[in-house]
Amino acid sequence: MNRLGRKASETLIEMAPSADGEESNGPLCETLSTAGSEVPSSSEIDKRHQSKDSIFFRDGVRRIDFVLSYVDDLNKEWEKKLERRKEFESNLQKAGLELETEDKKESEDGKIYFVKIHAPWEVLITYAEVLNIKVPIKENDIPSMVENPLDCMLTPFRLPEKVMHPEPDYFTAPFSKEKQELYLINDESTFFSPSMRNRIVNYILTRCPYGTEEGKKKFGIKRLLNNGTYSAAYPLHDCQYWKKASDPNCDNERYTLYMEWARFLRFYKEQPLDLIRKYYGEKIGIYFAWLGFYTEMLFLAAVVGVICFLYGLFTMDENMSSKEICDPAIGGEIIMCPLCDRECEYWRLNTTCESSEYSHLFDNVATLFFAIFMGIWVTLFLEFWKRRQARLKYEWDLVDFEEEQQQLQLRPEYEAKCTQKKKNPVTQEMEPYLPLTSQAVRFCISGTTVLFWVSLIIASMIAVIVYRLAVYAAFASLMENTQTLQPISGLLTPQLATSVTASCLNFVIIMILNFIYERIAIWITDMEIPRTHMEYENRLTMKMFLFQFVNYYSSCFYVAFFKGKFVGYPGAYTYMFNRWRNEECDPAGCLIELTTQLTIVMAGKQIWGNIQEAIVPWICNWWGRRKARNNPENLYSRWEQDHDLQTFGALGLFYEYLEMVIQFGFITLFVASFPLAPLLALMNNILEIRVDSWKLTTQYRRPVAAKAHSIGVWQEILNGMAILSVVTNAFIVAFTSDMIPRLVYYYAYSESDDSPMSGYINNSLSVFLISDFPERNKPKTNPENFVICRYRDYRYPPDHERRYLHTMQFWHILAAKLAFIIIMEHVVFIVKFFVAWMIPDVPADVKAKIKREKYLTQKILHEYELEKLKERLCQGDKRATEKEFIATEGKMELSRAM
């Protein structure tokens, strides 16, 4: 029996043309009469006996699916806003929605009106069909997976079954008003979950008109929020997060999420992904599933990284290079050339003893192993995530979900701004479009803006480099002449002091540029007027990622691949802008400086990110609710409580993904320099999951539910970074670390069979005759009358006929570095592609379940059609011929065969 007792012709998905013949710029709300709804009047309700901490209308029956709020301010646009609201709310009622307004006298501050919106059954089933929402038709009878005998060991990490799986597993099918008897409708009020309901209402709100201005149809709640007609629009949380609601009809899912998921003391527990998906929607659910899986995979990388670090720690005393540097008879007798012009003095190599010992922690044989391991790990992570994602798509009914159902719909902003129309060749309907000339102009402006900001980042990086070059001499002079710094002068060398301060300065510049560019990126993306939601998100994602990539990684790229590579040699140094002498690496190598840079930027970003995500919203909410704490709880309404929370926003998840993807770059692109990076990321992510869940559950309004079957364009970005990471780590091992020069010396130039690495330091330092110094480079003083000084390079001595030219050993080392890069890249890429080929994207059992479910669903639908046809035959319907009956049975047989 059809539950919707009205003709299909009474349901209009598109608005009729306006009276003057002008077509609407966007879809108009469906017109459904609400005259027959039995709703008690407000005078029949005794508000004195109803707590305002409720998610229902005053009648206690109709659920509040959405809330609009506004302040009735008497300014010059007051009448225009009033007219917009009247028109908008009238059209919402014409669309079938039911409204109930709370006067400002009822609000806590006496200023805010609240419009509560309820979607009745007729509206829900109509738009469930429009949005192709899948609903249950039969309980799933496919046996669950065989239990793992090791599951008992994981019991401490498990959550209760009712939390992990809040509802049974069903076979589902897209909703159709004509087949309502087919679905498992036990209770109309609970058949559609609150997240489905708010998604349907939001769909109507974003497409409902509110009048004509400047000859154009205006529509959508977003425009009304932007022009101040409404101050907020949001669905309600179902209860307070710290206690259950007194209403027995409330599901208390927010309370369950807080108790089992959003508290830090539950950090070792699994995430209730099904409950997250049910409460917040699939888009947020897939983010937390990805973040949890990424964190789990980081555990393996962190363990291996710690083992490599411990190897460096335990072999520190066996490192021949640092032994020779620290030996007074070797390093103490080697006089090094000044590290800056005029102001710097000659110095003894053993003054860098401590830093050379610490550099061995990260620059050892384990570095090579860890770089190769991470190249394979990132492939395993991406491939296993595809499998996990495929399983979630099946479990969350997203297998047949087509992105156009949500993401490929025209954006209301596009429909409003594009006044020209042309016929769609597929649908043969008139659609708005942006002329090619307008697109070209907008893209030119956008591209120029992005290029300008990227150039600004590069300029800021050059400024930091200039800072490093300019202050090095000051640090050297300060540490030489300040007695209080003498005890730590061995550990805090001028190079390290310069590197640390420059890294901190660079981090501050990064955060300032980020703050400004985020707003610029949104502005230029809005200016481009992307056609669909997917286009908008993809364009904004690429702009933001390109900027963040250059912003965060440029300083690391400089230290890894440029610092110390183009310094020249004494007497022929290279200069930046013909003024500042290029930096040299520490005698122990530049790897320790790259580690310092990476640690400061990565750790600083994580700490600052957590402060922004947790502390700032908490302070804002505390300040906003400071007056309400003194009021009785039953007078502080649920809609006011949620109104006082922060807005998650349409780009809330975008920033979460961006933060994690930038972190992913730190632990893959430069991981060869810092094996502890995965451990830092793991600890941050354990905290990140609980911080994100806590703020979403307690500090933010409930986001509008949205569907997503994957992490979107971020998957392609991760794939690109995974490939780039192999190249960067190969170059770091070859050109930044000292591994290749040591191996070349070990196998080709060692002069001792008993201790092959003895003499390496002396071999790696070239000789320069101090008298050859030009006046520009020569130190002001030479109190000990040194004749020669040493510098880090492979050049002929001053008494050689090819004085100061590169030796053959230099070219051997360069050839070995290039050969290593080629071999390492090919080996890792071959293993990566082989692993990717070996691991199928969709697990075999998921494929089988998908086929089984499709078969059973088609069988149920066909049997339903056959029963309806039999009924028509029995009732003497002349249109239901015997041939039609036979054809329906044949379709069922064909489905079984397939």
Number of C-alpha atoms within 10 A of each C-alpha: 9 10 13 15 8 11 7 11 6 11 15 15 15 13 17 13 10 11 7 6 8 12 13 20 25 25 20 23 25 25 20 19 16 17 8 6 9 7 12 11 9 12 7 9 13 10 12 8 8 14 16 20 21 24 26 21 20 20 16 14 13 17 21 26 27 25 23 21 23 20 16 16 12 8 8 8 12 13 13 10 20 13 13 21 18 13 15 21 20 16 21 26 19 16 24 22 27 21 19 15 14 13 13 17 11 16 17 16 11 11 14 20 20 24 20 24 26 22 23 19 16 19 24 20 22 21 22 22 15 15 17 16 20 19 20 19 21 17 12 15 10 12 7 7 7 6 8 7 7 8 10 10 9 10 11 11 12 16 17 11 9 11 19 17 14 14 11 9 15 18 20 20 22 16 23 20 16 13 15 16 14 18 17 15 15 8 8 11 14 12 17 18 12 25 22 23 27 27 24 24 22 21 18 22 23 21 22 26 27 23 17 13 8 6 8 15 18 25 28 23 25 17 17 21 16 11 12 14 22 22 17 19 24 20 28 26 26 23 22 19 21 12 13 17 18 12 15 8 12 14 14 19 21 24 22 18 22 21 16 20 25 25 15 18 11 16 17 11 16 16 25 24 22 21 21 24 21 19 24 23 23 26 18 21 26 23 19 20 22 18 19 19 16 18 21 15 20 24 16 14 24 20 15 21 27 16 16 23 22 16 18 24 15 10 12 19 12 11 15 17 22 24 20 22 27 20 15 15 11 17 23 17 14 21 19 23 25 20 26 23 17 15 16 22 21 19 18 18 23 25 18 23 22 18 22 25 23 17 23 28 23 25 27 21 14 21 28 21 14 24 29 21 16 26 26 21 20 25 21 17 15 19 20 20 19 20 18 17 21 21 21 22 21 17 17 20 19 19 14 12 16 14 14 13 13 18 18 14 13 20 20 22 21 21 25 18 15 16 13 13 15 12 12 12 8 6 8 9 10 12 17 20 17 19 11 9 9 11 14 12 12 17 16 13 14 20 13 12 15 20 13 12 18 19 14 14 21 16 12 18 20 16 13 19 22 19 16 22 21 16 16 21 22 16 18 20 15 13 19 15 11 10 10 9 13 13 9 11 17 15 18 18 19 23 21 18 18 22 21 18 17 20 24 15 13 22 21 15 16 21 16 10 18 17 10 11 19 16 10 18 22 17 13 20 21 15 14 21 19 21 20 20 18 20 17 18 19 17 20 22 22 15 22 21 18 13 23 22 15 18 24 24 19 16 25 22 17 15 24 27 16 17 19 19 16 13 18 15 17 23 18 12 13 17 15 14 8 7 11 17 20 22 24 20 19 21 20 23 21 26 26 27 25 26 23 18 23 25 18 17 21 20 16 15 20 20 12 11 15 16 13 12 19 17 13 13 19 18 12 14 16 15 11 14 16 9 11 16 10 9 10 8 13 14 16 20 18 21 26 22 17 22 24 18 20 19 19 16 13 10 11 12 14 16 13 16 17 16 16 17 19 19 22 19 19 23 27 24 26 27 25 33 31 26 29 24 27 28 20 18 24 21 14 17 22 17 15 25 20 20 20 18 21 21 19 21 21 24 26 21 24 25 23 25 23 18 23 20 22 19 16 12 14 18 15 11 14 17 14 11 19 23 19 15 24 25 19 22 29 27 23 26 27 22 24 28 27 19 18 18 20 19 15 17 22 18 11 11 16 18 15 11 9 7 11 15 21 19 18 19 22 17 15 19 18 21 24 25 17 19 12 13 14 12 12 9 20 22 20 12 12 12 8 7 8 12 11 16 20 24 21 22 18 20 23 18 18 16 11 10 9 12 14 21 15 15 16 12 18 16 12 14 20 17 12 17 21 15 13 17 22 14 13 21 21 13 12 21 19 13 16 20 12 12 15 17 11 10 14 13 18 16 15 11 11 17 14 11 16 18 13 13 19 16 16 17 17 17 17 18 17 18 15 15 18 19 13 14 20 16 13 15 16 10 10 11 12 9 10 17 13 13 9 13 16 11 12 17 16 12 14 19 13 10 15 12 8 8
